[in-house]
Amino acid sequence: MTIRSFLALALSATALLAATQAVAHAKLVSATPAENAVAAAPGQIVLRFNEKLQAKFSGFELSHGGAAVPVKVSVGKDGLSLVGAPTKPLAAGAYEVKWHAVTADTHRMQGGYSFTVR
């Protein structure tokens, strides 16, 4: 292998690695309560992501029967979690969580899931 071939290969590998890192986005890794869970009313809702969050641009909304439920949301101490504390105890029924998250790559990702309070 010539020096020129080696340099071309090294440059290609570096470009591929950079492209792979650039397409990384925030992904929801776990949630408490979990998706489709049926549980007692939680005191807090925790969404954990695969990358550190930009606090200013990340959060979630909670709704019950289509109506917004007040929740105080902040980024956890680990920087990977959104932690939300409902301002009142949650009543029995189905709830929907709609989240949005921005990490260092500055791409806004969003998603949602449901859980039920018994």
N, C-alpha and C positions, 0 to 999 in steps of 0.2 A: 504494500500500500504506500503510495507516495504521500508526501507532506500535503500536497494540494488536496488529494482525496480525503485524507484524515481531517483537514480543516473544514472541508465541505460537509463531511459527516458530523463533525462536532457542532458546526453552525446549525445544521438541520435539527439535531437533537435539542439544542438550546431553544430554537424557535418552537419546536413541538412542545417542550416543557412550559414555555411561557404562554402558549396558546391554551394549554390545559389548565393552567392556573387562572387565566383570565376568564374562563367560562364558569368558574366555581360560583355558586350562588347559595344563599341561605336556604337550608332545608330543615324542616321541623323533624327533630329526632324523637322526641317524646312529649307527652302531655299528661298533666294530672289535673282533673280527671281525664282518663284516656278516652279516645274516640269510641263512641257507642257505649260507654260505661253507664251503668245504673248504680248510683251510690247515694249516700247521705249528702246533704248540702255541704259543699266544701267551703272552708274559710278563705281559701285562696286558690287561684288557678295558675298553674305553672306550665309554660311552654318552653321547651329546651331546643336550641338550634345547634347546628354543626359548626358555626362560625360566630365570632364576636359580633355583636350588634351595634349599630349606630343608634344610640338612645333617642336622639332627636327625631329620627325617621322610622322608628319601629314601635309597634303597639298592637293592641287588639281591642275588639268591641265584643260585647256579650249581648245576646238578645234572647227573649223568652216570649213565645207567641207573637213574634214580629215586633215586639216593643223593646227598645233599648233598655238595658239594665246598667245602672251606674257602677263602674268599676274603676278603682284607682290602679293604674298600670305603671310599672317601672321596670327598668332593666335590673336583673339580679346582680349580686356582687361578683359572680363569675363572668359576667359580660355575655354569657351565652343564653341566658334565660329571660323571658318576660314573665313577670310576676304580677298578678292582678288580684286585688282584694275587693270583693263586692262591698258596697257601702251599707247594704242591708243583708240579712240572711236570705238565701235563695229559697223560694217556695218550690214545692213539688212541681215537676213537669219537665218538658224538653227544653234544652238550651242550645243555642248555636254560638260558636266562637268563630269570628272572622279576624284573622291576623294579617299583618303586613310587616315585613322585616327588610332592613337594608344593612349590608355588611360593608367591608372595606372596598368591595368591587363596585359599590354605588348602585347596583341593580336592585330595584324594589321587587320583592317576591311576595306573594300573597297566597292564602289558602284558608281553609276552614274545616271545622268538624262539629259534631254534635255530641252531647251527653245528656243523661236524664237524672234528675234529682228525685228520689223516692220520698 
